[in-house]
Amino acid sequence: MTPAESVARPHAMADFAVPAVIVVLGAIVDWASAAHPAAMPLWLPYDFSWFAWLGTWLFLWWYVRGFYLLSPSERPHPWQLVSFVLGMLLIYAVLQTRYLYLAEHEFFLNRIQHIAMHHLGPFLVALGLARAPLRKGIPAPLARIVFSRAMQRLLAPIQQPIVASLLFVGLVAFWLVPAIHLRAMVSERLLWTMNWTMVLDGLLFWCLVLDPRPFPLARVGYGVRAAMAFAVIFPQIAIGALIVFSRRDIYPYYSICGRFFDSISPLYDQLVGGMVIWIPPAMMSAIAVVLVVNHLRLHEEKAPPPLDPRAARIAAMAANWTGRP
């Protein structure tokens, strides 16, 4: 056996063994959550989802594997590895731990759950620059599907700037329509549909907006991405304000099913939930605008000086005005 084969063999064994362990552990947790839900610890699901389990642990494994298979010059920064892991674990925490039960029995906790799986979790995942590590870490047959041109064409319509922004805000508004929200909360199938549309939409939107690459490597230019992050601020503020200033209980489901905190009145629960919709998303969008502008700055600093004399004079004037070298 050659030295290269002796190194590759443990890697090949790990490529098979780790996903197999993840599947076996998932089967055990699935059985335990169905047979003994009350005995499950707080950090394990009482309502098991294979989609959540495999989507979290397999992609974490593939990302970390790909991260260390990349050459040091190709790897994202270690803080981006931490960002990706934290984002995935945050989404997992609000969907596959006992927090899911809390989110079904208090409106403001439900809104915190949605912020985690539609905003903060996907935001952190997008900052992790997952494309290169996942391309390297995912098994080759699956990678050919995930990163194929057919998949890119399939996602292209919903990643057009206007469509992506409307979907990002529209899904939040859609699932908050009182009649639709009630139906989603009393139907397990609709509840998981609501949760997963929020997660997937958040990932698609933030990975588009926070892509540090210039156009055409990225789908759209820096200016459009900054405009997208800015544009979604105001509809979310409006949605939150409508709920905050409502004088009646517009989400009776939580009173019907029983609130986790008896001391919190329906209107106060609703007010806090509206503030959660109002403030954190607006702050995150503002942070996203700053990050996009910073990506533009870094790209311009790496670009070679312009050859056109007029462009060079304009660049010199801009440098004098901004104080940049």
C-alpha positions in Angstrom: 0.0 0.0 0.0 1.4 3.4 -1.0 1.6 6.3 1.5 -1.2 8.1 -0.4 -3.4 5.1 -0.2 -2.7 4.7 3.6 -3.8 8.3 4.1 -6.8 8.1 1.9 -8.2 4.9 3.4 -9.0 6.4 6.9 -10.6 9.4 5.1 -12.8 7.0 3.1 -13.7 5.1 6.2 -14.7 8.3 8.0 -16.7 9.4 5.0 -18.9 6.3 5.4 -18.7 5.9 9.2 -19.7 9.4 10.3 -22.9 9.6 8.3 -23.8 6.0 9.3 -23.4 7.0 13.0 -25.6 10.1 12.4 -28.3 7.9 10.9 -28.1 5.3 13.7 -28.3 8.0 16.4 -31.2 9.6 14.6 -33.1 6.2 14.6 -32.5 5.9 18.4 -33.6 9.5 19.1 -36.6 9.0 16.8 -37.7 5.9 18.7 -37.0 7.5 22.1 -39.0 10.6 21.3 -42.0 8.5 20.1 -41.9 6.0 22.9 -40.8 8.2 25.9 -41.3 11.9 25.0 -41.5 13.0 28.6 -38.2 11.4 29.4 -36.3 13.2 26.7 -33.8 15.8 28.0 -34.3 19.5 27.1 -31.6 19.4 24.4 -33.2 16.5 22.5 -36.4 16.6 20.4 -39.7 15.5 21.7 -41.1 15.9 18.2 -38.4 14.3 16.0 -37.8 15.4 12.4 -35.5 13.4 10.1 -35.3 16.4 7.9 -34.0 18.6 10.8 -31.7 15.9 12.2 -30.0 15.0 8.9 -30.1 18.5 7.6 -28.2 19.7 10.7 -25.7 17.0 11.5 -24.8 15.9 7.9 -24.2 19.4 6.7 -22.2 20.2 9.8 -20.0 17.2 9.2 -19.6 17.9 5.5 -18.7 21.6 6.2 -16.1 20.7 8.8 -14.7 17.9 6.6 -14.5 20.2 3.6 -13.0 23.0 5.7 -10.0 20.8 6.6 -9.7 19.2 3.2 -9.3 22.7 1.6 -5.8 24.1 1.4 -5.0 26.8 4.0 -5.2 29.5 1.3 -8.7 28.3 0.2 -10.3 28.0 3.7 -12.7 30.5 5.1 -11.4 32.2 8.2 -11.8 30.2 11.4 -14.3 32.7 12.7 -16.4 31.8 9.6 -16.3 28.2 10.6 -17.6 29.1 14.1 -20.3 31.3 12.5 -21.5 28.4 10.3 -21.6 26.0 13.2 -23.4 28.4 15.5 -26.0 29.2 12.8 -26.7 25.6 12.2 -26.9 24.8 15.9 -29.2 27.8 16.5 -31.7 26.5 13.8 -31.5 23.1 15.3 -32.1 24.4 18.8 -35.4 26.1 18.0 -36.7 23.1 16.0 -35.3 20.0 17.7 -35.1 20.7 21.4 -37.8 21.4 24.0 -37.9 25.0 22.9 -40.2 23.8 20.1 -42.8 23.1 22.8 -42.4 26.5 24.3 -42.8 28.1 20.9 -46.1 26.4 20.5 -47.4 27.8 23.8 -46.4 31.5 23.8 -46.6 33.9 20.9 -43.5 35.9 21.8 -41.5 32.7 22.1 -42.8 31.6 18.7 -41.6 34.9 17.2 -38.2 34.4 18.8 -38.1 30.9 17.2 -38.9 32.5 13.8 -36.2 35.1 14.2 -33.7 32.3 14.9 -34.7 30.2 11.9 -35.4 32.9 9.4 -33.0 35.6 10.3 -30.2 35.0 12.8 -29.4 31.3 12.1 -29.4 31.7 8.3 -27.5 35.0 8.7 -24.7 33.2 10.6 -24.7 30.3 8.1 -24.3 32.8 5.2 -21.4 34.5 6.9 -19.7 31.0 7.1 -19.0 31.1 3.3 -20.2 27.5 3.0 -19.9 27.1 -0.7 -16.2 26.0 -0.9 -16.2 23.8 2.2 -19.5 22.1 1.3 -18.4 21.6 -2.3 -15.2 19.9 -1.0 -16.9 18.0 1.9 -20.1 16.7 0.3 -19.8 13.2 -1.4 -19.1 13.7 -5.0 -22.4 12.3 -6.5 -24.4 14.5 -4.2 -22.2 17.5 -4.8 -22.7 17.2 -8.6 -26.5 17.6 -8.0 -26.3 20.3 -5.4 -23.9 22.5 -7.4 -25.1 21.6 -10.9 -26.3 24.2 -13.4 -29.7 22.6 -13.3 -30.0 23.4 -9.6 -28.8 26.9 -10.2 -31.4 27.4 -12.9 -34.0 26.0 -10.6 -33.2 28.5 -7.8 -32.6 31.4 -10.2 -36.3 32.6 -10.3 -36.7 32.8 -6.5 -33.3 34.5 -6.2 -34.1 37.4 -8.5 -33.8 40.5 -6.2 -37.4 41.6 -6.3 -38.8 38.1 -5.9 -36.3 37.2 -3.1 -37.2 40.3 -1.2 -40.9 39.8 -1.6 -40.6 36.2 -0.5 -38.5 37.1 2.5 -41.1 39.6 3.8 -44.2 37.9 2.3 -43.6 34.6 4.0 -43.4 36.3 7.4 -46.6 38.2 6.7 -48.4 35.1 5.2 -47.8 32.9 8.3 -48.9 35.8 10.6 -52.3 36.1 9.0 -54.4 35.1 12.0 -56.5 32.5 10.3 -53.5 30.9 8.6 -51.4 31.1 11.8 -54.2 29.2 13.7 -54.4 26.5 11.0 -50.6 26.1 11.0 -50.4 25.8 14.8 -53.1 23.1 15.1 -51.8 21.0 12.1 -48.5 19.2 12.6 -48.0 19.0 8.8 -48.7 22.7 8.3 -46.5 23.6 11.3 -43.5 21.9 9.8 -44.3 23.4 6.4 -44.3 26.9 8.0 -41.1 26.2 9.9 -39.2 24.8 6.9 -40.3 27.4 4.4 -39.0 30.0 6.9 -35.6 28.2 7.3 -35.1 27.6 3.5 -36.2 31.1 2.6 -33.9 32.7 5.2 -30.9 30.7 3.9 -31.6 31.6 0.2 -32.0 35.3 1.0 -29.1 35.8 3.3 -26.7 33.7 1.2 -27.6 35.9 -1.7 -27.3 39.2 0.2 -24.1 38.3 2.1 -22.2 36.7 -0.8 -18.8 38.6 -0.7 -18.0 37.9 -4.3 -18.5 40.5 -7.0 -21.0 40.2 -9.9 -21.1 38.0 -12.0 -19.6 35.4 -9.6 -22.4 36.4 -7.3 -25.9 36.6 -8.8 -26.3 40.4 -8.3 -24.0 43.3 -7.7 -23.2 44.9 -4.3 -25.5 47.8 -4.8 -28.5 45.6 -5.4 -27.7 43.4 -2.4 -27.5 46.5 -0.2 -30.8 47.7 -1.6 -32.4 44.3 -0.8 -31.2 44.3 2.8 -32.5 47.9 3.2 -35.8 47.4 1.4 -37.0 44.5 3.7 -36.6 46.7 6.8 -39.8 48.8 6.5 -42.3 46.0 5.7 -41.2 44.1 8.8 -41.4 47.2 10.9 -45.0 47.7 9.6 -45.9 44.1 10.4 -44.5 44.4 13.9 -46.2 47.7 14.5 -49.6 46.4 13.5 -49.3 43.6 16.1 -47.9 45.9 18.8 -50.6 48.5 18.6 -53.5 46.0 18.2 -56.0 46.3 21.1 -57.4 42.8 20.8 -56.1 39.3 20.9 -55.6 38.4 17.3 -53.9 35.1 18.0 -56.4 33.2 20.2 -54.6 29.9 19.6 -52.2 30.5 22.5 -55.1 31.1 24.9 -57.0 28.0 23.6 -54.0 25.6 23.9 -52.8 27.1 27.2 -50.0 29.6 27.7 -46.7 28.4 29.2 -46.6 31.6 31.4 -49.9 32.1 33.1 -48.8 35.5 34.4 -48.4 37.0 30.9 -51.7 38.4 29.5 -52.6 37.7 25.8 -52.2 41.4 24.9 -48.8 41.7 26.6 -47.6 38.5 24.9 -48.8 39.9 21.6 -47.0 43.2 22.3 -43.7 41.6 23.1 -44.1 39.3 20.0 -44.7 42.3 17.8 -41.6 44.0 19.2 -39.6 40.9 18.3 -40.8 41.2 14.7 -40.2 44.9 14.7 -36.7 45.5 16.2 -34.3 42.5 15.7 -35.0 42.1 11.9 -34.5 45.8 11.3 -31.2 45.8 13.2 -30.0 42.7 11.3 -30.9 44.2 7.9 -28.9 47.4 8.9 -25.9 45.2 9.8 -26.3 43.4 6.5 -26.1 46.7 4.6 -22.9 47.6 6.4 -21.4 44.2 5.6 -22.3 44.5 1.9 -20.7 47.9 1.7 -17.6 46.5 3.4 -17.5 43.7 0.9 -17.5 46.3 -1.9 -14.7 48.3 -0.2 -12.6 45.2 0.1 -13.2 44.3 -3.5 -12.2 47.8 -4.7 -9.0 47.7 -2.6 -8.0 44.4 -4.3 -8.8 45.6 -7.8 -5.9 46.8 -10.0 -5.7 50.5 -10.6 -7.8 51.7 -13.7 -5.9 52.2 -16.9 -8.3 54.8 -18.3 -6.8 58.3 -17.3 -10.3 59.7 -16.5 -11.2 56.7 -14.3 -7.8 57.1 -12.6 -8.5 60.8 -11.9 -12.0 59.9 -10.5 -10.5 57.2 -8.3 -7.9 59.7 -7.0 -10.6 62.2 -6.2 -12.6 59.6 -4.4 -9.5 58.6 -2.4 -8.9 62.2 -1.4 -12.5 62.6 -0.4 -12.7 59.4 1.6 -9.2 59.4 3.0 -8.5 55.9 1.6 -5.1 55.2 0.0 
